[in-house]
């Protein structure tokens, strides 16, 4: 689903209509494509989509991994094993 949402976000930024996006998804994903109502709902959640001002931006991340291995975690894992 994440890929589908990313495709929808990209096509909204390219100023494609909901019908055009749905048609594109059907051509690519066939039976696995989301329906037109879902495309419309997801497209409307993209900031700026209602004013044709949507733009793609990278998500700001700190650069740190979302998970880390610490000595305490390794010890706890050893205890559980």
Secondary structure, DSSP 8 states (H G I E B T S, - for coil): -HHHHHHHHHHHHTT--HHHHHHHHHHHHGGGS--HHHHHHHHHTSTTGGGT----------SS-SS---HHHHHHHHHH-
